[in-house]
Amino acid sequence: MPVDTFDVARVAALALTQDGHAGHAYILGGPQALTAREQVEILAEVLGRTIEFVSLAPEQFARRSIEQGTPPEMAAAVQDLNELFRAGRAGVISEDVTNLTGIAPRTFRQWCEERAGEFQ
């Protein structure tokens, strides 16, 4: 469930400037639970070009991350998260952004369209 940093910033501004948020936890995410493959497909469509999606097992990704300088503890945490994603247990859709801000979170496609120039 990718989330736009703009939506995270809007929620953070509310939580930091209004009473009633201390001790509360919110699930911040976009309006869709997308797989990594689906995200790549959307980005490719927006950019109008082919992008190859290469699926790595969580342990392969962790090993490569460590080889590129990621601390082992961080790589292990990301490996755990990737395993949850693969098991379909991390694709939670929440209404927290909408409930807190009164505005629906932006989609991954919108995020891609707004930043397409950065990928050129």
Secondary structure by P-SEA (a helix, b strand, c coil): ccccaaaaaaaaaaaacccccccccccccccccccaaaaaaaaaaaacbbbbbbbbcaaaaaaaaaaacccaaaaaaaaaaaaaaaaccccccccccccccccccccaaaaaaacccccc
